[in-house]
Amino acid sequence: MRSCCILFCWPQPELDQRLSQHHMRQLRQRITFRACLRPLDLAETVSYIEFRLGSAGCEHVLFELAQYREIWKASQGIPPPYQSALS
């Protein structure tokens, strides 16, 4: 009988560091797909936030461009820092 394990880790930059260690080579060999997502740019950040707000039922604009820009700078384009605020 063959066992199968499917694991999604997102975003976990620390995982790359751990997997690069010598004693993790057997696990590293069994990973069939890896991808690194780049940070979102300002326009993508605005779209993402507006989508999340709309999904939560918000029907009007909450932020001006300057506020979106501050969120983008503070998060460095990575959704998790602002994602919890939108949940």
C-alpha positions as protocol buffer text, in pm:
chain_id: "A"
residue {
  index: 1
  type: MET
  ca { x: 0 y: 0 z: 0 }
}
residue {
  index: 2
  type: ARG
  ca { x: 133 y: 340 z: -97 }
}
residue {
  index: 3
  type: SER
  ca { x: 78 y: 640 z: 125 }
}
residue {
  index: 4
  type: CYS
  ca { x: 40 y: 991 z: 2 }
}
residue {
  index: 5
  type: CYS
  ca { x: 74 y: 1320 z: 180 }
}
residue {
  index: 6
  type: ILE
  ca { x: -21 y: 1650 z: 27 }
}
residue {
  index: 7
  type: LEU
  ca { x: 102 y: 1959 z: 205 }
}
residue {
  index: 8
  type: PHE
  ca { x: 59 y: 2324 z: 117 }
}
residue {
  index: 9
  type: CYS
  ca { x: 272 y: 2580 z: 299 }
}
residue {
  index: 10
  type: TRP
  ca { x: 203 y: 2940 z: 216 }
}
residue {
  index: 11
  type: PRO
  ca { x: 382 y: 3174 z: 279 }
}
residue {
  index: 12
  type: GLN
  ca { x: 663 y: 3017 z: 473 }
}
residue {
  index: 13
  type: PRO
  ca { x: 1005 y: 3155 z: 372 }
}
residue {
  index: 14
  type: GLU
  ca { x: 1150 y: 2980 z: 676 }
}
residue {
  index: 15
  type: LEU
  ca { x: 1061 y: 2648 z: 514 }
}
residue {
  index: 16
  type: ASP
  ca { x: 1319 y: 2704 z: 237 }
}
residue {
  index: 17
  type: GLN
  ca { x: 1589 y: 2764 z: 497 }
}
residue {
  index: 18
  type: ARG
  ca { x: 1497 y: 2447 z: 684 }
}
residue {
  index: 19
  type: LEU
  ca { x: 1476 y: 2235 z: 371 }
}
residue {
  index: 20
  type: SER
  ca { x: 1822 y: 2348 z: 263 }
}
residue {
  index: 21
  type: GLN
  ca { x: 1975 y: 2176 z: 567 }
}
residue {
  index: 22
  type: HIS
  ca { x: 2162 y: 1854 z: 495 }
}
residue {
  index: 23
  type: HIS
  ca { x: 1953 y: 1636 z: 726 }
}
residue {
  index: 24
  type: MET
  ca { x: 1636 y: 1738 z: 536 }
}
residue {
  index: 25
  type: ARG
  ca { x: 1757 y: 1610 z: 198 }
}
residue {
  index: 26
  type: GLN
  ca { x: 1525 y: 1305 z: 193 }
}
residue {
  index: 27
  type: LEU
  ca { x: 1219 y: 1521 z: 246 }
}
residue {
  index: 28
  type: ARG
  ca { x: 1346 y: 1777 z: -8 }
}
residue {
  index: 29
  type: GLN
  ca { x: 1380 y: 1499 z: -267 }
}
residue {
  index: 30
  type: ARG
  ca { x: 1014 y: 1407 z: -224 }
}
residue {
  index: 31
  type: ILE
  ca { x: 879 y: 1753 z: -294 }
}
residue {
  index: 32
  type: THR
  ca { x: 742 y: 1747 z: -647 }
}
residue {
  index: 33
  type: PHE
  ca { x: 640 y: 2111 z: -685 }
}
residue {
  index: 34
  type: ARG
  ca { x: 764 y: 2433 z: -530 }
}
residue {
  index: 35
  type: ALA
  ca { x: 681 y: 2789 z: -619 }
}
residue {
  index: 36
  type: CYS
  ca { x: 777 y: 3126 z: -482 }
}
residue {
  index: 37
  type: LEU
  ca { x: 527 y: 3404 z: -518 }
}
residue {
  index: 38
  type: ARG
  ca { x: 651 y: 3756 z: -558 }
}
residue {
  index: 39
  type: PRO
  ca { x: 510 y: 4036 z: -344 }
}
residue {
  index: 40
  type: LEU
  ca { x: 207 y: 4217 z: -484 }
}
residue {
  index: 41
  type: ASP
  ca { x: 259 y: 4556 z: -646 }
}
residue {
  index: 42
  type: LEU
  ca { x: 46 y: 4854 z: -542 }
}
residue {
  index: 43
  type: ALA
  ca { x: -229 y: 4795 z: -801 }
}
residue {
  index: 44
  type: GLU
  ca { x: -252 y: 4426 z: -707 }
}
residue {
  index: 45
  type: THR
  ca { x: -265 y: 4517 z: -337 }
}
residue {
  index: 46
  type: VAL
  ca { x: -553 y: 4759 z: -399 }
}
residue {
  index: 47
  type: SER
  ca { x: -740 y: 4495 z: -602 }
}
residue {
  index: 48
  type: TYR
  ca { x: -681 y: 4230 z: -337 }
}
residue {
  index: 49
  type: ILE
  ca { x: -803 y: 4452 z: -52 }
}
residue {
  index: 50
  type: GLU
  ca { x: -1109 y: 4566 z: -248 }
}
residue {
  index: 51
  type: PHE
  ca { x: -1192 y: 4206 z: -335 }
}
residue {
  index: 52
  type: ARG
  ca { x: -1163 y: 4096 z: 29 }
}
residue {
  index: 53
  type: LEU
  ca { x: -1374 y: 4388 z: 148 }
}
residue {
  index: 54
  type: GLY
  ca { x: -1636 y: 4317 z: -119 }
}
residue {
  index: 55
  type: SER
  ca { x: -1641 y: 3950 z: -20 }
}
residue {
  index: 56
  type: ALA
  ca { x: -1709 y: 4060 z: 337 }
}
residue {
  index: 57
  type: GLY
  ca { x: -2007 y: 4266 z: 221 }
}
residue {
  index: 58
  type: CYS
  ca { x: -1852 y: 4612 z: 202 }
}
residue {
  index: 59
  type: GLU
  ca { x: -2034 y: 4811 z: -67 }
}
residue {
  index: 60
  type: HIS
  ca { x: -1843 y: 5139 z: -61 }
}
residue {
  index: 61
  type: VAL
  ca { x: -1483 y: 5259 z: -86 }
}
residue {
  index: 62
  type: LEU
  ca { x: -1311 y: 5266 z: 253 }
}
residue {
  index: 63
  type: PHE
  ca { x: -962 y: 5386 z: 162 }
}
residue {
  index: 64
  type: GLU
  ca { x: -807 y: 5654 z: -55 }
}
residue {
  index: 65
  type: LEU
  ca { x: -503 y: 5582 z: -271 }
}
residue {
  index: 66
  type: ALA
  ca { x: -266 y: 5731 z: -13 }
}
residue {
  index: 67
  type: GLN
  ca { x: -400 y: 5490 z: 251 }
}
residue {
  index: 68
  type: TYR
  ca { x: -367 y: 5193 z: 16 }
}
residue {
  index: 69
  type: ARG
  ca { x: -10 y: 5303 z: -52 }
}
residue {
  index: 70
  type: GLU
  ca { x: 68 y: 5306 z: 322 }
}
residue {
  index: 71
  type: ILE
  ca { x: -79 y: 4957 z: 364 }
}
residue {
  index: 72
  type: TRP
  ca { x: 127 y: 4837 z: 68 }
}
residue {
  index: 73
  type: LYS
  ca { x: 449 y: 4990 z: 203 }
}
residue {
  index: 74
  type: ALA
  ca { x: 393 y: 4856 z: 554 }
}
residue {
  index: 75
  type: SER
  ca { x: 315 y: 4504 z: 428 }
}
residue {
  index: 76
  type: GLN
  ca { x: 589 y: 4508 z: 163 }
}
residue {
  index: 77
  type: GLY
  ca { x: 327 y: 4366 z: -75 }
}
residue {
  index: 78
  type: ILE
  ca { x: 277 y: 4046 z: 121 }
}
residue {
  index: 79
  type: PRO
  ca { x: -94 y: 3981 z: 196 }
}
residue {
  index: 80
  type: PRO
  ca { x: -83 y: 3816 z: 543 }
}
residue {
  index: 81
  type: PRO
  ca { x: 2 y: 4136 z: 736 }
}
residue {
  index: 82
  type: TYR
  ca { x: -312 y: 4309 z: 610 }
}
residue {
  index: 83
  type: GLN
  ca { x: -519 y: 3999 z: 542 }
}
residue {
  index: 84
  type: SER
  ca { x: -611 y: 3945 z: 908 }
}
residue {
  index: 85
  type: ALA
  ca { x: -735 y: 4303 z: 930 }
}
residue {
  index: 86
  type: LEU
  ca { x: -971 y: 4234 z: 640 }
}
residue {
  index: 87
  type: SER
  ca { x: -1111 y: 3905 z: 775 }
}
